[in-house]
Amino acid sequence: MQKAYLLTLGCPKNEADSDAFAGCLKKAGWGITGSIENSDLLLINTCAFIKPAVDESLEVIGEALDWKNERPERVLILAGCLPGRYPQDDSGGLEGFDLVIGPGDTARLEEYLLLSSASSPEPAGGRISRYLKISEGCSNNCSYCTIPLIRGARRDRTPESILMDAHHLAQQGAVEIGIVGQDTASWKCGKDSVSWLISQLAGTYPDIWFRLYYIHPAYYPDDFLALLAEHENVMPYVDMPVQHVSDRILKRMGRPYTGDHLRKLFDEFEGYDGMLSVRTTLIAGYPGETEEDFDELIEFLSQYRCIRTIAAFPYWPEEGTREYSRHSSEDIPDAGAVQSRLSRIGDSADEHNIIWADRLDGEVMDVLADTPLLGHSRLDAPEVDGACCFDRSVVPGRIIRCRIAGGTGSDLNAEVLI
């Protein structure tokens, strides 16, 4: 059997696309391998959201072309956001590939593999934590964002297709399923909302953990905390990219909410009767951002101990966005100021890590084992948040009862109880 290797760049949203690509390959008779050197086919699922992601994708492309040149009969496929963002590449940079397809374009991959379009590729199994995409694209058109350029306007999947994919993932042994999309909170089908959808999933698969990603603050479902109370297998975790809290900067970003709206939401999270963790992302150095704007952001972060994970990025002027076409170089804070602001956000993140380590010390909680010595708790998403370090070897894929014994940074030490 010929072997295929999939390399996924970027965020968990891309993992869902890679699962679909792997399903196509598997149905066509390819075996999925964990070794690129022993593979006959390499599929690179790229990210191109901001310049550093583009640069990483281009670096990997160079290495992949070298891999193919060693044995020209190897098959090399480029997929994902990079060809989606630059579909007409005139530089020659995409030459040398046997197939170039856009984000989640399983139809063209099926055609290339000579699969019938009527056949429904099954997601490839093997991983403990899997991702289930409920929508594609985004219609928010934030001033700085390239997602609508790459993936188009939001298109919601039907409940039937989502439940079918969830069934496949459950059959293949998924212990946790992340609900992903570019704008998950906006999903709807008639009168049914994303909370209804997650309730259906959680009720159908009570032994699987479900985690909702990428909740836009303007569309946060009001009944989300009630959903946590109803289904213990829905993780007490809010992934909410706020980007900023200054009303002036939010308006310039095209974010349809205010700082007060965010404070109201975070007051609700803070008052939740139970352990609830929040992951958020921020942009530092946005055009027009003053020290006063940034101080307001830092003050916001200091007010809420529910914030467990903070990810921060500098503003990148991305061609094709509204902000790129309107700002001048004088609008953007200088590099030194941006680096200083990122450092201050890092200091805030360190403070939150200390707060959470103290808060969780001695707590007994469930941890999903990702490897014999590492896992992640209900409060942390796999790969992107802190890990739990077991004090002895356990069986991967099991939910382990542990007592937390402090931690370092965002990682926790876990004493295995059973």
Phi, psi and omega per residue, in radians:
M1 nan 2.306 3.078
Q2 -1.283 2.593 -3.022
K3 -1.928 2.489 3.099
A4 -2.133 2.512 3.112
Y5 -2.122 2.277 3.108
L6 -1.901 2.234 3.093
L7 -1.985 2.052 -3.075
T8 -1.892 2.167 3.094
L9 -1.852 2.654 3.055
G10 1.615 -2.606 -2.918
C11 -1.636 3.055 3.136
P12 -0.999 -0.432 3.098
K13 -1.005 -0.634 3.139
N14 -1.234 -0.477 3.110
E15 -1.072 -0.642 3.122
A16 -1.119 -0.732 3.078
D17 -1.103 -0.718 -3.130
S18 -1.122 -0.633 3.063
D19 -1.033 -0.756 3.133
A20 -1.151 -0.732 3.095
F21 -1.077 -0.757 -3.140
A22 -1.097 -0.630 3.100
G23 -1.096 -0.706 3.088
C24 -1.079 -0.805 -3.126
L25 -1.095 -0.735 -3.126
K26 -1.115 -0.746 3.136
K27 -1.134 -0.522 3.124
A28 -1.440 0.024 3.055
G29 1.739 0.114 3.103
W30 -1.501 2.457 3.006
G31 -1.593 2.437 3.137
I32 -1.572 2.177 -3.098
T33 -2.030 2.780 3.098
G34 -1.723 0.150 -3.104
S35 -2.152 2.054 3.140
I36 -1.186 -0.604 -3.079
E37 -1.194 -0.512 -3.120
N38 -1.644 0.151 -3.073
S39 -1.673 2.674 3.089
D40 -1.784 -0.264 3.123
L41 -2.397 2.368 3.073
L42 -2.158 2.157 3.045
L43 -1.981 2.120 3.134
I44 -1.825 2.034 3.096
N45 -1.708 1.816 -2.916
T46 -1.576 2.875 3.000
C47 -2.117 2.518 -3.136
A48 -2.569 0.549 -3.053
F49 -1.136 -0.797 3.097
I50 -2.355 2.981 -3.028
K51 -0.962 -0.776 3.122
P52 -1.031 -0.607 3.101
A53 -1.193 -0.694 3.079
V54 -1.080 -0.791 -3.129
D55 -1.066 -0.726 3.110
E56 -1.104 -0.753 3.138
S57 -1.073 -0.754 -3.133
L58 -1.145 -0.637 3.105
E59 -1.125 -0.763 3.127
V60 -1.138 -0.658 3.111
I61 -1.035 -0.767 3.115
G62 -1.030 -0.742 3.131
E63 -1.178 -0.641 -3.133
A64 -1.181 -0.669 3.111
L65 -1.134 -0.642 3.046
D66 -1.096 -0.710 3.125
W67 -1.050 -0.757 3.140
K68 -1.233 -0.653 -3.119
N69 -1.101 -0.463 3.101
E70 -1.122 -0.617 3.110
R71 -2.501 1.603 -3.032
P72 -0.995 -0.370 3.133
E73 -1.291 -0.210 3.071
R74 -1.090 2.655 3.141
V75 -1.783 2.258 -3.108
L76 -2.170 2.115 -3.087
I77 -2.120 2.273 3.078
L78 -1.869 2.258 -3.085
A79 -2.415 2.933 2.952
G80 1.719 -2.654 -2.927
C81 -1.263 -0.540 -3.108
L82 -1.110 -0.937 3.056
P83 -1.188 -0.411 3.062
G84 -1.190 -0.640 -3.131
R85 -1.431 -0.594 -3.124
Y86 -2.131 1.214 -3.059
P87 -1.172 -0.464 3.110
Q88 -1.972 1.543 -3.106
D89 -1.594 1.977 -3.096
D90 -1.667 0.010 -3.066
S91 -1.503 -0.206 -3.037
G92 1.466 0.022 -3.071
G93 -1.202 -0.335 -3.128
L94 -1.805 0.154 3.068
E95 -1.270 2.689 3.103
G96 1.717 -0.101 3.108
F97 -1.630 2.546 3.074
D98 -1.365 -0.464 3.134
L99 -2.683 2.386 3.058
V100 -2.180 2.132 -3.116
I101 -2.340 2.734 -3.115
G102 -1.473 -3.000 -3.081
P103 -1.045 2.172 3.051
G104 1.071 0.381 -3.061
D105 -1.436 1.269 3.140
T106 -1.209 -0.462 -3.116
A107 -1.061 -0.796 -3.131
R108 -1.246 -0.571 3.076
L109 -1.165 -0.736 3.082
E110 -1.036 -0.747 3.138
E111 -1.075 -0.761 -3.136
Y112 -1.121 -0.659 -3.115
L113 -1.462 0.029 -3.137
L114 1.115 0.595 3.053
L115 -1.539 2.609 3.040
S116 -1.196 2.382 3.111
S117 -1.140 -0.302 3.133
A118 -1.416 -0.294 -3.128
S119 -1.393 2.396 -3.118
S120 -1.781 1.913 -3.099
P121 -1.132 2.380 3.125
E122 -1.550 2.469 3.065
P123 -1.021 2.469 3.132
A124 -1.292 2.406 -3.085
G125 -1.556 -3.030 3.021
G126 2.038 -0.471 -3.105
R127 -1.731 2.590 -3.116
I128 -1.325 -0.801 3.130
S129 -1.772 2.162 -3.084
R130 -2.153 2.955 -3.093
Y131 -2.236 2.406 -3.084
L132 -2.129 1.988 -3.097
K133 -1.485 2.248 -3.122
I134 -1.873 -0.219 3.107
S135 -2.706 2.899 3.124
E136 -2.339 2.403 3.105
G137 1.460 3.102 -3.099
C138 -2.631 2.426 -3.118
S139 -1.924 0.208 -3.080
N140 -1.375 -0.529 3.097
N141 0.931 0.868 3.025
C142 -1.042 2.584 -2.961
S143 -1.070 -0.472 -3.026
Y144 -1.768 -0.101 -2.822
C145 -1.719 2.415 -3.140
T146 -1.688 -0.097 -3.038
I147 -1.000 -0.811 3.110
P148 -1.067 -0.532 3.092
L149 -1.182 -0.610 -3.049
I150 -1.523 -0.786 -2.966
R151 -2.003 -0.083 3.090
G152 1.415 -3.005 -3.141
A153 -1.237 2.807 -3.098
R154 -1.164 2.308 3.018
R155 -2.226 2.064 -3.118
D156 -1.475 2.392 3.041
R157 -1.345 2.742 3.133
T158 -1.333 2.657 3.075
P159 -0.991 -0.662 -3.105
E160 -1.079 -0.780 -3.125
S161 -1.209 -0.621 3.115
I162 -1.157 -0.806 -3.140
L163 -1.131 -0.594 3.100
M164 -1.130 -0.777 3.110
D165 -1.137 -0.673 3.092
A166 -1.060 -0.672 3.105
H167 -1.078 -0.777 3.101
H168 -1.048 -0.803 -3.118
L169 -1.099 -0.721 3.117
A170 -1.118 -0.729 3.125
Q171 -1.085 -0.564 -3.084
Q172 -1.560 0.143 2.981
G173 1.644 0.301 3.096
A174 -1.069 2.321 3.090
V175 -1.763 -0.481 3.055
E176 -2.348 2.412 3.092
I177 -2.169 2.108 3.072
G178 -1.573 2.267 3.123
I179 -1.569 2.024 -3.008
V180 -2.238 2.878 3.105
G181 2.950 3.066 3.082
Q182 -1.376 -0.384 -3.123
D183 -2.636 1.239 -2.989
T184 -1.102 -0.659 -3.032
A185 -1.161 -0.344 -3.127
S186 -1.502 -0.074 -3.110
W187 -1.005 2.440 3.061
K188 -2.765 2.732 3.040
C189 -2.470 1.779 -3.015
G190 1.113 -2.128 3.120
K191 -1.594 -0.058 -3.069
D192 -1.513 2.344 -3.082
S193 -1.834 3.124 3.129
V194 -1.120 -0.554 3.091
S195 -1.120 -0.711 3.076
W196 -1.057 -0.776 -3.119
L197 -1.062 -0.824 -3.121
I198 -1.151 -0.628 3.076
S199 -1.066 -0.709 3.097
Q200 -1.095 -0.784 -3.137
L201 -1.130 -0.825 -3.085
A202 -1.147 -0.647 3.125
G203 -1.245 -0.591 -3.136
T204 -1.301 -0.590 -3.090
Y205 -2.203 1.309 -3.032
P206 -1.166 -0.309 -3.113
D207 -1.639 0.019 3.133
I208 -1.846 2.389 3.034
W209 -1.360 2.400 3.047
F210 -2.097 2.379 -3.095
R211 -2.348 2.236 -3.107
L212 -1.672 2.244 -3.133
Y213 -1.911 2.762 2.926
Y214 1.028 1.074 3.114
I215 -1.596 1.948 3.094
H216 -1.220 2.263 -3.078
P217 -1.002 -0.524 -3.113
A218 -1.261 -0.325 -3.042
Y219 -2.139 0.357 3.105
Y220 -0.982 2.224 -3.116
P221 -1.260 2.154 -3.067
D222 -1.065 -0.429 -3.093
D223 -1.697 0.301 -3.074
F224 -1.144 -0.759 -3.131
L225 -1.167 -0.582 3.056
A226 -1.145 -0.604 3.098
L227 -1.088 -0.691 3.105
L228 -1.088 -0.692 -3.136
A229 -1.195 -0.561 -3.086
E230 -1.387 -0.608 -3.063
H231 -2.214 1.916 -3.128
E232 -1.175 -0.374 -3.126
N233 -1.531 0.088 2.923
V234 -1.624 2.108 -2.974
M235 -1.182 2.419 3.102
P236 -1.338 1.249 -2.917
Y237 -2.546 2.223 3.122
V238 -2.085 1.994 3.085
D239 -1.740 1.736 -3.003
M240 -2.269 1.789 3.082
P241 -1.288 1.847 -3.115
V242 -1.495 -0.499 3.128
Q243 1.231 -0.781 3.101
H244 -2.897 3.020 3.061
V245 -2.217 -0.186 3.093
S246 -1.213 2.182 -3.128
D247 -1.004 -0.689 -3.099
R248 -1.135 -0.763 -3.135
I249 -1.261 -0.690 3.100
L250 -1.038 -0.717 3.126
K251 -1.122 -0.738 3.137
R252 -1.163 -0.584 3.087
M253 -1.222 -0.290 -3.049
G254 1.380 0.428 3.119
R255 -1.581 2.095 -2.990
P256 -1.471 0.933 3.063
Y257 -2.719 2.964 -3.113
T258 -2.002 2.977 3.055
G259 -1.065 -0.656 3.120
D260 -1.129 -0.635 3.076
H261 -1.065 -0.758 3.111
L262 -1.111 -0.734 3.141
R263 -1.096 -0.656 3.113
K264 -1.114 -0.770 3.119
L265 -1.101 -0.802 -3.083
F266 -1.254 -0.490 2.988
D267 -1.081 -0.681 3.113
E268 -1.149 -0.752 3.116
F269 -1.107 -0.709 -3.116
E270 -1.123 -0.572 -3.103
G271 -1.547 0.056 -3.130
Y272 -1.067 2.351 -3.102
D273 -1.456 1.361 -3.095
G274 2.687 -3.115 -3.140
M275 -1.500 2.079 3.141
L276 -2.313 2.258 3.124
S277 -1.980 2.541 -3.130
V278 -2.103 2.297 2.975
R279 -1.899 2.347 3.122
T280 -2.409 2.748 3.063
T281 -2.145 2.616 -3.053
L282 -2.366 2.692 3.016
I283 -2.000 2.185 3.100
A284 -1.851 2.517 3.087
G285 1.365 0.487 3.110
Y286 -1.142 2.570 3.126
P287 -0.896 2.248 3.138
G288 1.544 -0.127 -3.123
E289 -1.185 2.193 3.105
T290 -1.768 3.005 3.072
E291 -1.084 -0.605 3.125
E292 -1.152 -0.727 3.076
D293 -1.035 -0.788 -3.076
F294 -1.216 -0.671 3.093
D295 -1.040 -0.639 3.107
E296 -1.113 -0.665 3.115
L297 -1.149 -0.794 3.131
I298 -1.100 -0.693 3.108
E299 -1.093 -0.717 3.097
F300 -1.026 -0.823 -3.109
L301 -1.066 -0.615 -3.087
S302 -1.275 -0.285 -3.037
Q303 -1.459 -0.313 -2.936
Y304 -2.182 1.942 3.136
R305 -1.389 -0.163 3.069
C306 -1.195 -0.320 3.126
I307 -1.252 2.026 -3.092
R308 -1.813 -0.663 -3.099
T309 -2.248 2.294 3.108
I310 -2.151 2.148 3.039
A311 -2.013 2.288 -3.092
A312 -2.240 2.507 -3.133
F313 -2.331 2.562 2.996
P314 -1.314 2.688 3.060
Y315 -1.164 2.350 3.056
W316 -2.074 2.175 3.090
P317 -1.273 1.831 -3.064
E318 -1.772 2.144 -3.118
E319 -1.015 2.368 -3.139
G320 1.754 -0.269 3.118
T321 -1.534 2.818 3.141
R322 -1.118 -0.687 -3.114
E323 -1.148 -0.632 -3.138
Y324 -1.069 -0.641 -3.053
S325 -1.420 -0.231 -3.030
R326 -2.047 -0.394 -3.060
H327 -1.450 2.752 3.011
S328 -1.942 2.890 -3.114
S329 -1.061 -0.470 3.140
E330 -1.237 -0.365 -3.130
D331 -1.256 -0.485 -3.008
I332 -1.556 2.209 3.072
P333 -0.962 2.587 -3.106
D334 -1.176 2.824 -3.018
A335 -1.013 -0.653 3.134
G336 -1.116 -0.741 3.121
A337 -1.131 -0.712 -3.137
V338 -1.119 -0.771 3.141
Q339 -1.102 -0.679 3.104
S340 -1.107 -0.694 3.138
R341 -1.196 -0.712 3.076
L342 -1.077 -0.659 3.117
S343 -1.133 -0.688 3.106
R344 -1.161 -0.648 3.060
I345 -1.132 -0.681 3.082
G346 -1.059 -0.701 3.092
D347 -1.087 -0.705 3.104
S348 -1.114 -0.726 3.110
A349 -1.076 -0.699 3.094
D350 -1.078 -0.708 3.117
E351 -1.101 -0.710 3.111
H352 -1.162 -0.626 3.076
N353 -1.066 -0.715 3.124
I354 -1.144 -0.765 3.124
I355 -1.018 -0.807 -3.091
W356 -1.236 -0.641 3.110
A357 -1.079 -0.741 3.099
D358 -1.183 -0.715 -3.091
R359 -1.141 -0.630 -3.072
L360 -1.605 -0.197 -3.098
D361 -1.012 2.137 -3.138
G362 1.568 -0.175 -3.141
E363 -1.235 2.461 3.032
V364 -1.721 2.196 -3.050
M365 -2.658 2.848 3.109
D366 -1.480 2.437 3.116
V367 -2.291 2.278 3.086
L368 -1.516 2.127 -3.103
A369 -1.363 2.038 3.089
D370 -1.538 -0.603 3.079
T371 -2.426 3.070 3.114
P372 -1.029 -0.452 -3.062
L373 -2.086 -0.074 -3.107
L374 -2.335 2.513 3.063
G375 -2.602 -2.989 3.056
H376 -2.460 2.580 -3.072
S377 -1.523 3.073 3.071
R378 -1.094 -0.402 -3.074
L379 -1.526 -0.113 -3.036
D380 -2.300 2.358 3.071
A381 -1.380 2.561 3.119
P382 -1.137 2.494 3.030
E383 1.330 -0.684 -3.038
V384 -1.706 -0.348 -3.135
D385 -1.966 -2.974 -3.124
G386 -1.156 2.684 3.120
A387 -1.842 2.833 2.993
C388 -1.851 2.229 -3.117
C389 -1.759 1.964 -3.102
F390 -1.276 2.603 3.119
D391 -1.483 -0.116 3.018
R392 -2.690 2.882 -3.061
S393 -1.215 2.439 3.122
V394 -2.281 3.084 -3.133
V395 -1.579 2.093 3.110
P396 -1.010 2.487 -3.139
G397 1.622 -0.169 3.109
R398 -1.594 2.601 2.997
I399 -1.603 2.056 -2.968
I400 -1.868 2.288 3.052
R401 -1.400 2.187 -3.042
C402 -2.377 2.775 2.951
R403 -1.935 2.245 -3.116
I404 -1.393 2.306 -3.121
A405 -2.185 1.194 3.123
G406 1.242 -2.866 -3.130
G407 3.137 3.105 3.101
T408 -2.241 2.147 -3.070
G409 1.079 -2.303 3.130
S410 -1.541 -0.125 -3.134
D411 -1.498 2.619 -3.103
L412 -2.071 2.608 3.008
N413 -1.640 2.290 -3.045
A414 -2.155 2.093 3.050
E415 -1.536 2.058 -3.086
V416 -1.223 2.204 3.130
L417 -1.725 -0.723 3.125
I418 -2.449 nan nan
